[in-house]
Amino acid sequence: MQLIFIISLIFAIPCHSLFILLPLYLYPDTSASAWSNVTAAIAANENVQWQIIVNPNSGPGTYPPDANYITAISKLNSYPNVVTVGYVATGYTQVSYDSLTTQIDVYAQWSSYPDADIAVTGIFFDEVSNTPTEEVYTYYQRASDYVSSKSLSKVIFNPGAPAPAELFNDADTIVQYENALSVYKGEETIDSFQPGFNNQTCVMIHSAAEDVDVRPLVQSMVERGIQSVYFGVDCCYQVFSSELLGSMVSAVSAG
């Protein structure tokens, strides 16, 4: 009877694993040197899961990417706790479907590159409209379906603001907050999100001081079941502070 009670208690404890969704838009330079703070944080914390958005040219650019990107992406893919996804902007539905599929095709082709593992696992759609109309829902459903048709398994939408429930049918993750730390209101912000979808929600915070204590913020996200997070020092994801990366990783690891 005691064993049954213990087993029941274990299963009653909520199991949640927050991961980091990092927009790595900085050019990697030779030997991935510009990404060294990120890769050092990844290597030092194998228990923390990362999904990293790569963005060679506001999208994939041409196939194959240049030599520095090949080196850098293959290095990311060598870590067992990293998944890479490719960046595609949708222009709030103003980018044509043909343009979306062309870019997705290029990312899908990366898996066949013979000399290094530069395959991405999915697509990060930026500039996503959160206007609640059938036209918007159809646009993103078609985009998501096309990703799946190319044997890519992850779809991320980024409206950067609360999203209608219908969009969650077609994405693994939706960024429901992308803004400065000064604007973020903790649990009040989380409570403004579409109810019932925190387990598919990312909170992406930029313009934070390098020495900010993110632990209470991360803890409140964990308590409310948020799926993924990022804290950065700049709004354009070109600067990756080793101090802030370390604080974020420690907080996420502690859960």
Long-range contacts (C-beta under 8 A, 24 or more apart in sequence): 14-225, 16-199, 16-222, 16-225, 16-255, 17-49, 17-255, 18-218, 18-221, 18-222, 18-226, 18-227, 18-228, 18-229, 18-252, 18-255, 19-48, 19-49, 19-50, 19-51, 19-227, 19-228, 19-229, 19-252, 20-48, 20-49, 20-50, 20-51, 20-228, 20-229, 20-230, 20-248, 20-249, 20-252, 21-50, 21-51, 21-53, 21-156, 21-173, 21-175, 21-202, 21-204, 21-228, 21-229, 21-230, 22-50, 22-51, 22-52, 22-53, 22-230, 23-53, 23-55, 23-87, 23-124, 23-204, 23-230, 23-232, 23-237, 24-52, 24-53, 24-54, 24-55, 24-237, 24-240, 25-53, 25-55, 25-87, 25-236, 25-237, 25-238, 26-237, 26-238, 26-239, 26-240, 27-68, 28-68, 28-69, 28-71, 28-72, 29-68, 30-68, 30-71, 31-71, 32-68, 32-71, 32-72, 32-75, 35-72, 35-75, 35-76, 35-240, 37-240, 37-241, 37-242, 37-245, 38-240, 38-245, 39-75, 39-76, 39-79, 40-242, 41-242, 41-245, 41-246, 41-249, 42-76, 42-79, 42-81, 42-82, 43-79, 44-249, 45-81, 45-249, 45-253, 46-79, 46-80, 46-81, 47-81, 47-253, 48-81, 48-249, 48-252, 48-253, 49-81, 49-83, 50-79, 50-81, 50-82, 50-83, 51-82, 51-83, 51-84, 51-85, 51-154, 51-156, 51-173, 51-228, 52-76, 52-82, 52-83, 52-84, 52-85, 53-84, 53-85, 53-86, 53-87, 53-124, 53-156, 54-84, 54-85, 54-86, 54-87, 54-120, 55-86, 55-87, 58-87, 58-89, 59-86, 59-87, 59-88, 59-89, 59-103, 59-106, 60-86, 60-87, 60-88, 60-103, 60-106, 60-107, 60-110, 61-106, 62-106, 63-106, 63-109, 63-110, 64-110, 64-113, 64-118, 65-110, 65-118, 69-118, 70-113, 70-115, 70-116, 70-118, 71-116, 73-110, 73-116, 73-118, 73-120, 74-116, 74-117, 74-118, 77-117, 77-118, 77-119, 78-117, 83-121, 83-122, 83-154, 84-119, 84-120, 84-121, 85-120, 85-121, 85-122, 85-123, 85-124, 85-154, 85-156, 86-110, 86-120, 86-122, 86-123, 86-124, 87-123, 87-124, 87-126, 88-123, 88-124, 88-125, 88-126, 89-125, 89-126, 89-127, 90-125, 90-126, 90-127, 90-128, 90-129, 90-139, 90-140, 90-143, 91-127, 92-127, 92-128, 92-129, 93-129, 93-135, 93-136, 93-139, 93-140, 97-139, 97-142, 97-143, 100-143, 100-146, 101-146, 104-146, 104-147, 104-150, 104-152, 105-150, 107-150, 107-152, 108-150, 108-151, 108-152, 111-151, 120-152, 121-152, 121-153, 121-154, 122-147, 122-152, 122-153, 122-154, 122-155, 122-156, 122-172, 123-147, 123-152, 123-154, 123-155, 123-156, 124-156, 124-158, 125-155, 125-156, 125-157, 125-158, 126-158, 127-158, 128-157, 128-158, 128-159, 128-160, 128-163, 128-167, 128-174, 129-159, 130-159, 130-161, 130-162, 130-163, 130-164, 130-167, 132-164, 132-166, 137-164, 137-166, 137-167, 140-167, 140-170, 140-171, 141-169, 141-170, 143-170, 144-170, 144-171, 145-170, 156-202, 158-204, 160-204, 162-192, 162-193, 162-194, 163-194, 163-197, 164-194, 165-194, 165-196, 165-197, 168-194, 168-197, 168-200, 171-200, 172-200, 173-200, 173-201, 173-202, 173-227, 173-228, 174-200, 174-201, 174-202, 175-201, 175-202, 175-203, 175-204, 176-201, 176-202, 176-203, 177-202, 177-203, 177-204, 177-205, 178-204, 178-205, 178-206, 179-205, 179-206, 180-205, 180-206, 180-207, 180-208, 180-235, 181-205, 181-206, 181-207, 181-208, 181-209, 181-212, 181-231, 182-207, 184-217, 186-217, 186-220, 187-220, 187-224, 190-220, 190-221, 190-224, 190-226, 198-224, 198-225, 198-226, 198-227, 199-225, 199-227, 200-227, 201-226, 201-227, 201-228, 202-226, 202-227, 202-228, 202-229, 202-230, 203-228, 203-229, 203-230, 204-229, 204-230, 205-229, 205-230, 205-231, 205-232, 206-231, 206-232, 206-233, 206-234, 206-235, 206-237, 207-232, 207-233, 207-234, 207-235, 208-232, 208-233, 208-244, 209-233, 209-244, 210-241, 210-243, 210-244, 211-243, 211-244, 211-247, 212-244, 212-247, 213-247, 214-244, 214-247, 214-248, 214-251, 215-247, 215-250, 215-251, 215-254, 217-251, 218-248, 218-251, 218-252, 218-254, 219-251, 219-254, 222-255
